[in-house]
Amino acid sequence: MRVLVTRPEPGGKRTSERLAALGHDPVLMPLFESRVTATAEDLPPVATIRGLIATSARAFAMFGQGDVSGSELCRVPIHVVGPATAQAARDAGFLRITEGGGTAEDLAALIAENAGEGRTADLPEASDGQGVQAYLAGVPRKPVIETALSASGTAYVVLECYEMAEISYSTDILKSRFFSPVPDAVLLYSANAARRFSALCNNHELGKTLDSVCFLCLSSAIAGELEQGWQSRVVVAEHPDEDSLLASMARLG
């Protein structure tokens, strides 16, 4: 099966290797590239941080090649969206890691439930002993975490530490490298990727090229961002993780 992998690097390469091991023909088509936009020095003082929040493994690129082992920061509780992000946190040297249910919505609910009383505030106003949750965020994003924290009255700050920049492709490259031959399936890991993929196909008038393609999505929210005409060929993973996503390929027949 020829499979387009839209996941950004370095995850895209790992996914391609897994697909190849399963006997498929993976084709890397990253739609975004990650750019680090902050460092550990941009964090609030450790004494004021009640916890850290991360919805992507890319958040930990802000710590560079080193880790936080042996520093006060390594003992700060951290909430992450799922297993891959948890592993990135461990690799960065964090010790107190709690996994959410695999989506930003699940993580937001967990944080709000465990946050206790507090108030949303900028760091200088949060000197009431409660501390703040520091959200290691990417750009662009939906304000799922911020909305949940605000609703629960939790004090927080947002540190935008990475940016997902769009990768452009010419019509010739799209046709020759990615759509010739036409893929059997497209893997989509984020709502941003689904929107970007749809926009590329529309802008280059390539939508009809994919009339027989199946779209494998990590969640229903991601599937909802695809073209309406593609919805009958969408398969959503039973759980929002890559194991489930790849397992869902068996449902294609």
Disulfide bonds with the S-S distance in Angstrom:
none
